[in-house]
Amino acid sequence: MTFFATETSEALAFRSGEIDVDPSVSNPKSFAAESGATIVTAESCGTGWFDMNVTQPGWNDVHVRRAVAYALNRTDIIAAAGGYAAPMYTMTPPSLLRSIASQAQIDALLASLPLYQYNLAKARQEMAASAYPHGFTATIVSSNDATSLNENQVAAAELAKIGIRLQVKSIAETASQALDTGPATQRPTGMSGGGCFQPDPNTYSDFLGSNNLAAGSWNMADYAPPEVDTLLAQGEATSSPAERFAVYSKLFQKLQKDVPYVGLYVQDSTGAISPKFKWPDYSPWWWDEAYTLGIRPAT
């Protein structure tokens, strides 16, 4: 096991043959070019969102939030994030419902929801129906890494088309996280994302409800309707897949109606491996497995 200060220095070690595998790389496209490694991928449950603090002016209007959902082009956002992701139209990755429902049930649920696929005409209709028909000016906060800045700048350019004039404020990653988990009413709007530690829909409960408004918690949208608190509690109170799917279906419906978070993409889990080897069963859950036993010689 070898530790590196940056992925650039690690890529050079890959190229020289010093190391052969890294199960998690954050910038796979540039890493592959610098290292000569093969990138392995698998669908994860990490997400990219545009979250809106629903208690702040402008973002407190549901028509504005729906307009944002229509106006953000997921293809552009994914490109700004460096690729290795698939479009997503809900807050929670639908794949997490597979532990409690069939794919047919999940597909039927998604077909019943407003998914806000990119549509500038509908975005402008929602803005016209809002309290801000001529738009407004606001600041969004981005951590100062290149990927986050790219994503926020693309979002700002796209929302300008519907009259939402955003200024992107860049701050250090530690400062950004402090704001995201600080006083709930002051949590900033902007690009963010979630992740999970288990393949279950309740893992995204950390970003919702009154239990996650205290300092140090992760309800970045300051979104805590009583109905959501009730649904979160019901989802944790039963082990019946059918009952849980009924609960989380209602939660999906509520979130798609109120749009505190605009789901944009589901990230791929990405690792790197020397061309001397292959990793046919690479998984986003590698960290919870004896993953090295799945690595094989290339020939």
C-alpha positions in Angstrom: 0.0 0.0 0.0 1.5 3.3 -1.1 0.1 6.8 -0.3 0.4 9.8 -2.6 -0.2 13.5 -2.0 -1.8 14.0 -5.5 -3.2 12.0 -8.3 -0.6 13.4 -10.6 2.3 11.9 -8.6 0.3 8.7 -8.4 -0.1 8.6 -12.2 3.6 9.0 -12.7 4.1 6.0 -10.3 1.7 4.0 -12.4 3.5 4.8 -15.6 6.8 3.7 -14.1 5.4 0.4 -12.9 5.7 1.3 -9.2 2.0 0.5 -8.5 -0.6 -1.6 -10.3 -4.0 -0.7 -8.9 -6.0 2.1 -7.4 -9.7 1.3 -6.7 -10.8 4.9 -6.6 -9.6 7.8 -8.8 -11.4 11.1 -8.9 -10.3 12.4 -12.3 -10.3 9.3 -14.5 -9.9 10.9 -17.9 -6.7 12.9 -17.0 -5.5 10.0 -14.8 -5.7 7.6 -17.7 -3.8 9.9 -20.0 -1.0 10.6 -17.5 -0.7 7.0 -16.1 -1.2 4.7 -19.1 -3.6 2.7 -16.8 -6.8 1.1 -17.8 -9.9 2.8 -16.2 -12.5 0.3 -14.7 -16.0 1.6 -14.1 -19.2 0.6 -12.4 -22.5 2.4 -11.7 -22.3 3.9 -8.2 -24.9 5.7 -6.1 -22.9 9.0 -5.9 -24.9 11.9 -7.3 -24.6 15.4 -8.7 -27.3 17.9 -7.7 -28.2 21.5 -7.9 -29.6 22.1 -4.4 -31.6 25.2 -3.5 -32.1 26.5 0.0 -35.9 26.6 0.1 -36.0 29.3 2.8 -34.0 31.9 0.9 -35.5 34.5 -1.4 -35.9 33.4 -5.0 -35.3 29.7 -4.2 -38.3 29.7 -1.8 -40.6 29.8 -4.8 -41.5 26.3 -6.1 -42.0 27.6 -9.6 -38.4 28.9 -9.6 -37.1 25.6 -8.5 -39.1 23.8 -11.2 -37.8 26.2 -13.7 -34.2 25.4 -12.6 -34.9 21.7 -13.0 -36.0 22.2 -16.6 -33.2 24.7 -17.5 -30.2 22.7 -16.4 -28.9 20.5 -19.3 -27.6 17.3 -17.8 -25.4 16.6 -20.8 -23.5 19.9 -20.3 -23.2 19.4 -16.5 -21.8 15.9 -17.0 -19.3 17.2 -19.5 -18.2 19.9 -17.0 -17.8 17.2 -14.3 -15.5 15.3 -16.6 -17.8 12.6 -17.8 -18.1 9.1 -16.3 -21.7 9.7 -15.2 -25.2 9.1 -16.4 -28.1 11.5 -16.4 -30.4 11.4 -13.3 -33.8 13.1 -12.9 -34.6 12.4 -9.2 -32.8 13.2 -6.0 -32.2 9.6 -4.9 -30.7 7.3 -7.5 -33.6 5.0 -8.7 -31.1 2.1 -8.6 -31.3 2.1 -4.8 -35.0 1.0 -5.0 -33.9 -2.3 -6.4 -33.4 -3.7 -2.9 -37.1 -3.3 -2.2 -38.9 -3.4 -5.6 -38.7 -5.0 -9.1 -37.4 -3.0 -12.1 -40.9 -3.0 -13.5 -42.2 -1.3 -10.3 -39.4 1.2 -10.4 -40.0 2.0 -14.1 -43.8 2.5 -13.4 -43.0 4.9 -10.5 -40.6 7.0 -12.6 -43.2 7.1 -15.5 -45.7 8.6 -13.0 -43.3 11.5 -11.9 -42.5 14.8 -13.4 -38.8 14.3 -14.4 -38.0 17.8 -15.6 -36.0 16.8 -18.7 -34.2 19.7 -20.3 -36.8 22.1 -21.8 -36.2 25.9 -21.9 -39.7 26.7 -23.0 -41.2 24.9 -19.9 -38.5 26.6 -17.7 -39.6 30.0 -18.9 -43.3 29.1 -18.3 -42.4 28.2 -14.7 -40.5 31.4 -14.2 -43.5 33.4 -15.6 -45.7 31.6 -13.0 -43.4 32.5 -10.2 -43.0 35.6 -8.0 -39.9 36.4 -10.1 -41.1 36.5 -13.7 -38.2 38.7 -14.7 -35.7 36.7 -12.8 -33.4 37.7 -9.9 -29.8 38.0 -8.9 -28.1 35.6 -6.4 -24.8 34.2 -5.3 -24.0 30.5 -5.4 -21.0 29.0 -3.6 -18.5 26.6 -5.1 -15.5 24.9 -3.6 -12.3 26.0 -5.5 -11.5 22.7 -7.2 -11.6 22.8 -11.0 -14.5 20.4 -11.4 -16.8 22.1 -8.9 -16.0 25.5 -10.5 -16.7 24.2 -14.0 -20.1 22.7 -12.9 -21.2 25.9 -11.1 -20.1 28.1 -14.0 -22.0 25.9 -16.5 -25.1 26.0 -14.3 -24.8 29.8 -14.0 -24.6 30.2 -17.8 -27.7 28.0 -18.3 -29.8 29.7 -15.7 -29.0 33.1 -17.1 -31.1 32.0 -20.1 -34.2 32.1 -17.8 -33.3 35.3 -16.0 -31.6 33.9 -13.0 -28.3 35.8 -12.8 -25.8 34.0 -10.6 -22.5 35.1 -9.3 -20.2 32.1 -8.5 -18.3 32.6 -5.3 -15.3 30.3 -5.0 -14.0 29.3 -1.6 -11.8 26.5 -0.1 -13.2 23.0 0.2 -13.1 23.1 4.0 -14.9 26.4 4.1 -17.5 25.1 1.6 -18.3 22.1 3.8 -18.5 24.3 6.8 -21.2 26.4 5.1 -23.1 23.3 3.9 -23.3 22.0 7.4 -23.6 25.3 9.3 -26.8 27.1 10.3 -29.6 25.6 8.1 -31.0 28.9 7.0 -27.6 30.1 5.7 -26.7 26.9 3.8 -25.8 28.1 0.3 -27.4 27.2 -3.0 -25.3 25.6 -5.7 -23.9 22.4 -7.2 -23.4 19.6 -4.7 -23.8 15.9 -4.5 -24.5 12.9 -2.3 -23.2 9.5 -1.7 -24.2 6.4 0.1 -22.7 3.7 2.3 -25.3 1.0 1.5 -27.5 0.1 -1.5 -30.7 1.2 0.2 -32.9 4.2 -0.5 -32.9 5.4 3.1 -29.2 6.3 2.8 -30.3 9.6 1.2 -32.4 10.5 4.3 -29.3 12.3 5.6 -30.0 15.2 3.2 -33.7 15.7 4.2 -35.9 16.4 7.2 -35.8 18.2 10.5 -33.3 15.7 12.1 -30.7 17.0 9.6 -31.0 20.7 10.2 -28.7 20.9 13.2 -25.1 22.1 12.7 -23.0 19.4 11.4 -25.8 17.7 9.4 -26.4 17.6 5.7 -29.8 18.9 4.8 -28.3 21.5 2.5 -31.7 22.6 1.1 -33.1 23.4 4.6 -36.0 21.3 3.5 -38.1 19.7 6.3 -41.9 19.5 5.7 -43.7 17.5 8.3 -44.8 15.0 5.6 -41.2 14.3 4.8 -40.3 13.7 8.4 -43.2 11.2 8.6 -42.2 9.4 5.5 -38.5 9.1 6.6 -39.6 7.6 9.9 -42.0 5.2 8.2 -39.3 4.0 5.8 -37.0 3.1 8.8 -39.8 1.5 10.9 -40.6 -1.4 8.6 -38.5 -4.2 7.0 -41.3 -5.2 4.5 -40.1 -4.4 1.0 -43.6 -3.8 -0.2 -44.4 -1.3 2.6 -41.0 0.4 2.2 -41.5 0.8 -1.6 -44.9 2.4 -0.9 -43.3 4.8 1.5 -40.4 5.7 -0.7 -42.7 6.1 -3.7 -44.5 8.8 -1.8 -41.2 10.4 -0.9 -40.1 10.4 -4.5 -43.4 12.0 -5.5 -43.1 14.7 -2.8 -39.5 15.6 -3.8 -40.4 15.8 -7.5 -43.2 18.1 -6.7 -41.3 20.4 -4.4 -37.8 20.1 -6.1 -35.4 21.1 -3.2 -32.7 19.2 -5.1 -32.4 18.9 -8.9 -31.0 15.5 -9.6 -28.4 15.8 -12.5 -26.3 12.7 -12.7 -25.3 9.4 -11.1 -21.5 9.1 -11.0 -19.6 6.0 -12.1 -17.3 4.5 -9.6 -13.9 4.6 -11.3 -10.7 2.8 -10.5 -7.4 2.3 -12.4 -5.4 -0.9 -13.1 -2.2 -1.7 -14.9 -2.6 -3.2 -18.4 -0.8 -6.3 -16.9 -4.0 -7.0 -15.0 -7.8 -7.1 -15.3 -10.6 -6.6 -12.8 -13.8 -8.1 -14.2 -16.0 -7.8 -11.2 -15.0 -4.2 -10.2 -17.8 -2.8 -7.9 -18.5 0.5 -6.2 -18.6 -1.5 -3.0 -14.9 -2.6 -3.4 -14.1 -0.9 -0.1 -16.4 -3.4 1.7 -14.9 -6.5 0.0 -11.6 -8.4 -0.2 -11.3 -6.7 -3.6 -7.8 -7.7 -4.4 -9.0 -11.3 -4.8 -10.9 -10.3 -7.9 -7.8 -9.0 -9.8 -6.5 -11.3 -12.4 -3.6 -11.4 -14.9 -4.5 -9.8 -18.2 -3.7 -12.9 -20.1 
